[in-house]
C-alpha cells in the first residue's frame, strides 16, 4: 500500500462579499525544477542534446568570430599584414606593420639562424638568409610581443595569453625496413630563434637587422613553446628547460661550415652519451632511449663519422665500449639487412679507417652469426636471424622478404670474405644476385618489391618503385660492379637496363614548373608519388657517369637533384616530407603536394648524400649551398636543447613541427657524415675512386682490378 502523496504547499480559500472565492492551489506557479521533472525522459534527453549541440556550434564558431574582430585567444588568431592581406602567424610575434613591411630584409650574419621563410615569402624577402647563416635551435618568438603602430590606421594587436603546453607520447614498434622505421612520438621542446627589427633610420637603426616570417617583418626576443601537434594523443613528456636552450651567436666573418657540422654531431652525440649510451637509439625529448636489437646501433653507426671528423676523444670512448661491452652472444632476433648495413658495415669501415684489429674481429663474429639466414630452400635469405641461437625465420605475417633487404647486403659480406679469406660470405650473397639476375617478372630492368624465400620467385608482381623496399637494389648493382673492379658484367647489365626502365616508365615532369621526378608503376598505372628515399638516385647516376657510363645519366641526375632540392624548399620548415606527390597539370599551381600522413621527416640522408656526389663531380657550389640550407633547417626545427636531434611530424608547420622523440642512428652515420664530406675541400678524403659507400654511408675500399 502506497502512502498518501505529499503536498508541499498550503491550500487557502478566500471569499469576497460577492461570493467569489479564490483558491491558490489552482493557480499557483510551479517551480522550473518541478516542470522539468514532469517532462518525460525522452523529452529531457532531447532538450539536453539540443543544448549540447548549440554549445558545440558556439565553440566551433568562436575562432572565426574572434579572427573577424581581432581576437587573439590562441595561435590561429594571430594576424599579420602582408600586401593588405591578413594571414595567420605564430604566437608571440610582433608584426612590424605599415610602410616598413615593404622594405627588403637584410640577412643577419648569425651562425645559429637557419632559413626562416618558406615558399610563401614574396620577392622582397630574398633567399633564406644565405650561406652566412648557421644552425639555429628553432623558431623563436616572444609570448609578450605586441604590435607597435607604424603608420596611420595600423591596428595594435592585443597581448596573447601565455600557456604552457605538454607533449604527448605515441609509441609504436620499430619496422624491419630502413624506410619504414616507426618513430616513437613525443612532443617538442622550447626552441629559440633570434630576430631583430628594422628601426627605419639612423646609425643605431642600421645596426639592427631584419628578417621575415612569411613575408611580414617581425620582432621577437623571447622564446616561446610551440603548441602540441594534433597527432599527439598520449602521455606528456616534460617540457624542455629554457635554460638549456642553445644561445645564438653572432658571426663577423665567413661561417666555417665544417665546424658547424662538427658542432651538430657533438650536440647529437651529447644527447646519446648522456641519455642512451650503449643503447640503440636516443629519445631526445624524453631524455631516454629506445632499443631495437640491443647492439648499440647509434654508437657503431657513428664510429667512422667520428674518425672522419677528427673527433678522437669521442671515438676513443666509443671504441672502449665496443671492446668491453659489445657482444653478439645474445638471444635476440635481428633484421639481417639493418644489422648488416649498420653494424657489420660500420665495423668494417672503421677497421679500414683505423687499422684496428678489434673492429675486424667483431665484424667476423657478427658475420658468422648472420649466416643462418641463408639456409632457405631458395637460397634467398630470411629477413630475421637469432644471433644467439643460430636460427632464422621470415616475418610472422609472410614468407616474403623485400628485394632491397636481400640484395643490399652484398658489399658488406663480400668485403668480409676478402678480409678473412673465407669465401662463404661472398658465395651466399653472390648466389642471391645470380638468382635475381635470371628471374622472370622484371619490367625493362625494373623489379618487383618482394621475393619469396621458399620459391625464390618474385611476388606482388606488376608494382615497380625506386622507393621503399626496392631502392637500394639499384644502388648496389652499380656499387658491387665498382667494388669488384668493374669485372662483373651481369651487375652492370642489370644496372643499365634498370636505368633505361626508369627513364621509360617512371620519369615524368610536373605541370607547373616542369620538375623531373620518379614516380611508381602499379599494373601499368602511373602514380606520381616519390619517396624521399628515391633522392639517392641523383648521386648514384652521377657516380655511374663519373665511371664512364652514359652522359645522359648525369643529365638526369642534375634534373632529379633539383627536384629533391625543391622537396625541401617548398616546405615551410625547409625540410622534406617522407613522401611527396607531384602535380601533372599545369593549372594546379604547386609542384609538390604532401598528404597529411606523409608530412613527417626522419632526418633522412638521401638528399645530402646526392648533394655530396654532385658537388664532388661538378664542383658547382650551389650543391653546397643547398646542403647548408638543409643543415640550418635541421638545427632550427629538429635540434633539442638538452642534446640530440629529433624526427618531426609536420614539415608544413614551422610553428608546431611536432617532435617525435626519436633520433635515428643514420642521422649520425649518414646525414651528418655526408654533410661533412660535402663541405670538405679535401677531395682525397674518402676519394670516390678508392672507396664505395654502402647504403648506410660506411665506406669500403674498391678492390684492385685483377691482372688481365
PAKOLRO-42862 format. One record per residue (C-alpha): residue in one letter; residue number from 1; x, y, z. Coordinates in steps of 0.5 Angstrom, whole numbers, plus 500, padded with zeros to 3 digits. Layout:
BEGIN
 rest  nr east north  up
    A NUM    X     Y   Z
...
// end
This chain:
BEGIN
 rest  nr east north  up
    X   1  500   500 500
    X   2  503   507 498
    X   3  503   513 503
    X   4  499   519 501
    X   5  502   524 496
    X   6  506   529 500
    X   7  504   537 498
    X   8  509   542 499
    X   9  504   548 499
    X  10  498   550 503
    X  11  491   551 500
    X  12  488   557 502
    X  13  481   559 500
    X  14  478   566 501
    X  15  472   569 499
    X  16  469   576 498
    X  17  462   580 499
    X  18  460   578 492
    X  19  461   570 494
    X  20  467   570 489
    X  21  472   565 492
    X  22  480   564 490
    X  23  484   558 492
    X  24  492   559 491
    X  25  492   551 489
    X  26  489   552 483
    X  27  493   558 480
    X  28  500   557 484
    X  29  506   558 480
    X  30  510   551 480
    X  31  518   552 480
    X  32  522   551 474
    X  33  525   544 477
    X  34  518   542 478
    X  35  516   543 471
    X  36  523   540 469
    X  37  522   533 473
    X  38  515   533 470
    X  39  518   532 463
    X  40  519   525 460
    X  41  526   522 460
    X  42  526   523 452
    X  43  524   530 453
    X  44  529   532 458
    X  45  534   528 453
    X  46  532   532 447
    X  47  533   538 451
    X  48  540   537 453
    X  49  542   534 446
    X  50  540   541 443
    X  51  543   545 449
    X  52  550   541 448
    X  53  549   542 440
    X  54  548   549 441
    X  55  555   549 445
    X  56  559   546 440
    X  57  557   550 435
    X  58  558   556 439
    X  59  565   554 441
    X  60  567   552 433
    X  61  564   559 431
    X  62  568   562 436
    X  63  575   562 433
    X  64  572   565 426
    X  65  569   571 430
    X  66  575   573 434
    X  67  579   573 428
    X  68  574   577 424
    X  69  574   582 430
    X  70  581   582 432
    X  71  581   577 438
    X  72  587   573 440
    X  73  585   567 444
    X  74  590   562 441
    X  75  595   562 436
    X  76  590   561 430
    X  77  588   568 432
    X  78  595   572 431
    X  79  595   576 425
    X  80  600   579 420
    X  81  599   584 415
    X  82  602   583 408
    X  83  600   586 402
    X  84  594   589 405
    X  85  592   582 407
    X  86  591   579 414
    X  87  595   572 415
    X  88  596   567 421
    X  89  603   568 424
    X  90  606   565 430
    X  91  604   567 437
    X  92  609   572 441
    X  93  611   575 434
    X  94  611   583 434
    X  95  609   584 427
    X  96  612   591 424
    X  97  606   594 420
    X  98  606   599 415
    X  99  611   602 411
    X 100  617   598 414
    X 101  614   592 412
    X 102  615   593 405
    X 103  623   594 406
    X 104  627   588 403
    X 105  630   585 409
    X 106  638   585 411
    X 107  640   578 412
    X 108  643   577 419
    X 109  650   574 420
    X 110  649   570 425
    X 111  652   562 425
    X 112  646   560 429
    X 113  640   563 425
    X 114  637   558 420
    X 115  633   559 414
    X 116  626   563 416
    X 117  622   563 410
    X 118  618   558 406
    X 119  615   559 399
    X 120  610   564 402
    X 121  615   569 402
    X 122  615   575 397
    X 123  620   577 393
    X 124  622   583 398
    X 125  625   577 402
    X 126  630   574 398
    X 127  634   568 400
    X 128  633   565 406
    X 129  639   569 410
    X 130  644   566 406
    X 131  650   562 407
    X 132  653   566 412
    X 133  647   564 417
    X 134  648   558 421
    X 135  645   553 426
    X 136  639   555 430
    X 137  635   552 436
    X 138  628   553 433
    X 139  623   558 431
    X 140  623   564 437
    X 141  618   569 438
    X 142  616   572 444
    X 143  610   571 448
    X 144  609   578 450
    X 145  611   581 444
    X 146  605   587 442
    X 147  605   590 435
    X 148  607   598 435
    X 149  604   603 431
    X 150  608   604 425
    X 151  603   609 421
    X 152  596   611 420
    X 153  591   606 422
    X 154  595   601 424
    X 155  592   596 429
    X 156  595   595 436
    X 157  595   587 437
    X 158  593   585 444
    X 159  598   581 448
    X 160  596   574 448
    X 161  595   569 454
    X 162  602   565 456
    X 163  600   558 456
    X 164  605   552 458
    X 165  604   546 454
    X 166  606   539 455
    X 167  607   534 449
    X 168  604   527 449
    X 169  608   521 447
    X 170  606   516 442
    X 171  609   509 442
    X 172  610   504 436
    X 173  614   498 435
    X 174  620   499 430
    X 175  619   497 423
    X 176  624   492 420
    X 177  625   496 414
    X 178  630   502 414
    X 179  625   506 410
    X 180  619   505 415
    X 181  622   506 422
    X 182  616   508 426
    X 183  619   513 431
    X 184  616   514 438
    X 185  612   520 438
    X 186  613   525 444
    X 187  612   533 443
    X 188  617   538 443
    X 189  622   543 446
    X 190  623   550 448
    X 191  626   553 441
    X 192  629   559 440
    X 193  631   564 434
    X 194  633   571 435
    X 195  631   576 430
    X 196  631   584 431
    X 197  627   589 428
    X 198  629   595 423
    X 199  629   602 426
    X 200  627   605 420
    X 201  633   610 420
    X 202  639   613 424
    X 203  646   610 425
    X 204  643   606 431
    X 205  638   603 427
    X 206  643   601 421
    X 207  646   596 427
    X 208  639   593 427
    X 209  638   588 422
    X 210  631   585 420
    X 211  629   578 418
    X 212  622   576 416
    X 213  617   571 417
    X 214  612   569 411
    X 215  613   576 408
    X 216  612   581 414
    X 217  617   584 419
    X 218  617   581 426
    X 219  621   582 432
    X 220  622   578 438
    X 221  627   577 443
    X 222  624   572 448
    X 223  623   564 447
    X 224  616   561 446
    X 225  614   554 447
    X 226  610   551 441
    X 227  604   548 442
    X 228  603   541 441
    X 229  602   537 435
    X 230  594   535 434
    X 231  597   528 432
    X 232  600   527 439
    X 233  595   523 444
    X 234  598   520 450
    X 235  602   522 456
    X 236  606   528 456
    X 237  614   529 456
    X 238  617   534 461
    X 239  618   541 457
    X 240  625   543 456
    X 241  628   547 461
    X 242  629   554 458
    X 243  636   555 461
    X 244  638   549 456
    X 245  637   553 450
    X 246  643   554 446
    X 247  644   561 445
    X 248  645   564 439
    X 249  652   567 437
    X 250  654   573 432
    X 251  659   571 427
    X 252  663   577 424
    X 253  666   573 418
    X 254  665   567 414
    X 255  662   561 417
    X 256  666   555 418
    X 257  661   550 415
    X 258  666   544 417
    X 259  666   546 424
    X 260  658   547 424
    X 261  657   540 422
    X 262  662   538 428
    X 263  658   542 433
    X 264  652   539 430
    X 265  655   532 431
    X 266  658   534 438
    X 267  651   536 440
    X 268  647   530 438
    X 269  653   526 441
    X 270  652   529 447
    X 271  645   527 448
    X 272  646   520 446
    X 273  652   520 451
    X 274  648   523 457
    X 275  642   519 456
    X 276  642   513 451
    X 277  650   511 452
    X 278  650   504 449
    X 279  643   503 447
    X 280  641   503 440
    X 281  637   510 439
    X 282  636   516 443
    X 283  630   519 445
    X 284  632   527 446
    X 285  625   530 448
    X 286  624   525 454
    X 287  632   524 455
    X 288  631   517 455
    X 289  633   511 450
    X 290  630   506 445
    X 291  632   499 444
    X 292  631   495 437
    X 293  637   490 437
    X 294  641   492 443
    X 295  647   492 439
    X 296  649   500 441
    X 297  646   502 433
    X 298  648   509 434
    X 299  655   508 437
    X 300  657   503 432
    X 301  654   507 426
    X 302  658   513 429
    X 303  665   511 429
    X 304  667   512 422
    X 305  664   519 422
    X 306  668   521 429
    X 307  674   519 426
    X 308  673   522 419
    X 309  671   529 423
    X 310  677   528 428
    X 311  673   527 434
    X 312  678   523 437
    X 313  676   524 444
    X 314  669   522 443
    X 315  672   516 438
    X 316  676   513 444
    X 317  670   513 449
    X 318  666   509 444
    X 319  672   504 442
    X 320  672   503 449
    X 321  665   501 450
    X 322  666   496 443
    X 323  672   493 447
    X 324  669   492 453
    X 325  661   492 453
    X 326  659   490 445
    X 327  657   482 445
    X 328  653   479 440
    X 329  652   473 444
    X 330  645   474 446
    X 331  639   471 445
    X 332  636   477 440
    X 333  632   477 433
    X 334  636   482 429
    X 335  634   484 422
    X 336  639   481 417
    X 337  639   488 413
    X 338  639   493 418
    X 339  644   489 422
    X 340  649   488 416
    X 341  649   495 413
    X 342  649   499 420
    X 343  653   494 425
    X 344  657   490 420
    X 345  658   496 415
    X 346  660   500 421
    X 347  665   495 424
    X 348  669   494 417
    X 349  669   501 415
    X 350  672   503 422
    X 351  677   498 421
    X 352  679   500 414
    X 353  680   507 417
    X 354  684   506 424
    X 355  687   499 422
    X 356  685   497 429
    X 357  684   489 429
    X 358  679   490 434
    X 359  674   492 429
    X 360  675   486 424
    X 361  675   481 430
    X 362  668   484 432
    X 363  666   484 425
    X 364  668   477 423
    X 365  664   475 430
    X 366  658   478 427
    X 367  658   476 420
    X 368  659   468 422
    X 369  652   469 427
    X 370  648   472 421
    X 371  650   466 416
    X 372  644   462 418
    X 373  639   467 415
    X 374  642   464 408
    X 375  639   457 410
    X 376  633   457 406
    X 377  630   453 400
    X 378  631   458 395
    X 379  638   461 398
    X 380  634   468 398
    X 381  636   469 406
    X 382  630   470 411
    X 383  629   477 414
    X 384  631   475 421
    X 385  636   472 425
    X 386  637   470 432
    X 387  645   471 433
    X 388  645   468 440
    X 389  641   461 438
    X 390  644   461 430
    X 391  636   460 428
    X 392  633   465 422
    X 393  626   466 420
    X 394  622   470 416
    X 395  617   476 419
    X 396  611   473 422
    X 397  606   475 417
    X 398  609   473 411
    X 399  614   468 408
    X 400  617   474 403
    X 401  623   478 404
    X 402  623   485 401
    X 403  628   486 395
    X 404  632   491 398
    X 405  634   487 404
    X 406  636   481 400
    X 407  640   485 395
    X 408  643   490 399
    X 409  648   486 404
    X 410  653   484 398
    X 411  658   490 399
    X 412  659   488 407
    X 413  659   480 406
    X 414  664   481 400
    X 415  669   485 404
    X 416  668   481 410
    X 417  670   475 405
    X 418  676   479 402
    X 419  679   481 409
    X 420  678   474 413
    X 421  680   470 406
    X 422  674   466 408
    X 423  669   465 401
    X 424  663   463 405
    X 425  661   470 406
    X 426  661   472 399
    X 427  659   466 396
    X 428  652   467 399
    X 429  651   474 397
    X 430  653   473 390
    X 431  648   467 390
    X 432  643   472 391
    X 433  645   476 386
    X 434  645   471 381
    X 435  638   468 382
    X 436  635   475 382
    X 437  639   477 375
    X 438  635   471 372
    X 439  629   471 375
    X 440  622   473 370
    X 441  618   478 372
    X 442  622   484 371
    X 443  620   490 367
    X 444  625   493 363
    X 445  630   492 368
    X 446  625   494 374
    X 447  624   489 379
    X 448  618   488 384
    X 449  619   489 391
    X 450  618   482 394
    X 451  621   476 393
    X 452  619   469 397
    X 453  624   465 401
    X 454  621   459 399
    X 455  620   459 392
    X 456  626   464 390
    X 457  621   468 386
    X 458  618   475 385
    X 459  611   476 389
    X 460  607   482 388
    X 461  609   483 381
    X 462  607   489 377
    X 463  609   494 382
    X 464  615   498 381
    X 465  618   503 385
    X 466  625   506 387
    X 467  623   508 394
    X 468  622   504 400
    X 469  623   496 399
    X 470  627   497 393
    X 471  631   503 393
    X 472  638   500 395
    X 473  638   494 390
    X 474  639   499 384
    X 475  644   503 388
    X 476  648   496 390
    X 477  648   494 383
    X 478  653   500 381
    X 479  657   499 387
    X 480  658   492 387
    X 481  661   493 380
    X 482  665   498 382
    X 483  667   495 389
    X 484  670   489 385
    X 485  674   493 380
    X 486  669   493 374
    X 487  669   486 372
    X 488  662   483 374
    X 489  659   484 367
    X 490  652   482 370
    X 491  651   487 375
    X 492  653   493 370
    X 493  648   490 365
    X 494  642   490 370
    X 495  644   497 373
    X 496  644   500 366
    X 497  637   496 364
    X 498  634   499 370
    X 499  636   506 369
    X 500  633   505 362
    X 501  627   502 365
    X 502  627   508 370
    X 503  627   513 364
    X 504  622   510 360
    X 505  617   508 365
    X 506  618   512 372
    X 507  621   519 370
    X 508  616   525 369
    X 509  615   532 369
    X 510  611   537 374
    X 511  606   541 370
    X 512  607   548 374
    X 513  615   548 374
    X 514  617   542 369
    X 515  621   539 375
    X 516  623   532 373
    X 517  621   526 378
    X 518  621   519 379
    X 519  614   516 380
    X 520  611   509 381
    X 521  608   504 377
    X 522  603   499 379
    X 523  600   495 374
    X 524  601   499 368
    X 525  598   505 372
    X 526  603   511 374
    X 527  603   514 381
    X 528  606   521 381
    X 529  609   519 388
    X 530  616   520 390
    X 531  619   517 397
    X 532  625   522 400
    X 533  629   515 399
    X 534  629   516 392
    X 535  633   522 393
    X 536  639   517 393
    X 537  639   517 385
    X 538  642   523 383
    X 539  648   521 387
    X 540  648   514 384
    X 541  647   516 377
    X 542  653   522 378
    X 543  657   516 381
    X 544  656   512 374
    X 545  657   518 370
    X 546  664   519 373
    X 547  666   512 372
    X 548  665   513 364
    X 549  657   511 364
    X 550  652   514 359
    X 551  653   522 360
    X 552  645   522 360
    X 553  646   519 367
    X 554  649   526 369
    X 555  643   530 366
    X 556  638   526 369
    X 557  642   527 376
    X 558  642   534 375
    X 559  635   535 374
    X 560  633   530 380
    X 561  637   534 384
    X 562  634   540 383
    X 563  627   536 385
    X 564  630   534 391
    X 565  632   541 393
    X 566  625   543 392
    X 567  622   538 396
    X 568  626   542 402
    X 569  625   549 399
    X 570  617   548 398
    X 571  616   546 405
    X 572  615   552 411
    X 573  620   549 415
    X 574  625   548 409
    X 575  625   540 411
    X 576  623   535 406
    X 577  617   530 408
    X 578  618   523 408
    X 579  613   522 401
    X 580  612   527 396
    X 581  606   527 391
    X 582  607   531 384
    X 583  602   536 380
    X 584  602   533 373
    X 585  597   539 371
    X 586  600   546 370
    X 587  593   549 373
    X 588  595   546 379
    X 589  600   552 381
    X 590  604   548 386
    X 591  609   542 384
    X 592  610   539 391
    X 593  604   536 394
    X 594  604   533 401
    X 595  599   529 404
    X 596  598   529 412
    X 597  600   522 413
    X 598  607   524 409
    X 599  609   530 413
    X 600  614   527 417
    X 601  621   528 417
    X 602  626   523 420
    X 603  633   526 419
    X 604  634   522 413
    X 605  641   523 409
    X 606  639   521 402
    X 607  639   528 399
    X 608  645   531 402
    X 609  648   524 400
    X 610  647   526 393
    X 611  649   533 394
    X 612  656   530 396
    X 613  656   526 390
    X 614  654   532 385
    X 615  659   537 388
    X 616  665   532 388
    X 617  664   531 381
    X 618  661   538 378
    X 619  664   543 384
    X 620  658   547 383
    X 621  658   551 389
    X 622  650   551 389
    X 623  650   544 392
    X 624  654   546 398
    X 625  649   552 399
    X 626  643   547 399
    X 627  646   543 404
    X 628  648   549 408
    X 629  640   551 408
    X 630  638   544 410
    X 631  643   544 416
    X 632  640   550 418
    X 633  633   547 418
    X 634  635   541 422
    X 635  638   546 427
    X 636  632   550 427
    X 637  627   545 427
    X 638  630   539 430
    X 639  635   541 435
    X 640  634   539 442
    X 641  637   544 447
    X 642  639   538 452
    X 643  643   534 447
    X 644  641   531 440
    X 645  636   532 434
    X 646  629   529 434
    X 647  625   527 428
    X 648  619   531 427
    X 649  611   530 425
    X 650  610   536 420
    X 651  615   540 416
    X 652  609   544 413
    X 653  608   547 420
    X 654  614   551 423
    X 655  610   554 429
    X 656  609   547 431
    X 657  613   541 427
    X 658  611   536 432
    X 659  618   533 435
    X 660  617   525 435
    X 661  622   524 441
    X 662  627   520 436
    X 663  634   521 433
    X 664  635   515 428
    X 665  642   512 428
    X 666  643   514 421
    X 667  643   522 423
    X 668  650   521 425
    X 669  652   515 421
    X 670  650   518 414
    X 671  647   525 414
    X 672  652   529 418
    X 673  658   525 415
    X 674  655   527 408
    X 675  654   534 410
    X 676  662   534 413
    X 677  664   531 406
    X 678  660   536 402
    X 679  663   542 406
    X 680  670   539 406
    X 681  675   541 401
    X 682  680   535 401
    X 683  678   531 395
    X 684  682   526 398
    X 685  678   525 404
    X 686  675   518 402
    X 687  676   519 395
    X 688  671   516 390
    X 689  676   513 386
    X 690  678   509 392
    X 691  672   508 396
    X 692  665   506 395
    X 693  660   507 401
    X 694  655   502 403
    X 695  647   504 404
    X 696  649   507 411
    X 697  655   511 408
    X 698  660   507 411
    X 699  666   507 406
    X 700  669   500 404
    X 701  675   500 399
    X 702  675   499 392
    X 703  678   492 390
    X 704  684   493 386
    X 705  683   490 379
    X 706  685   483 377
    X 707  691   483 372
    X 708  689   482 365
// end
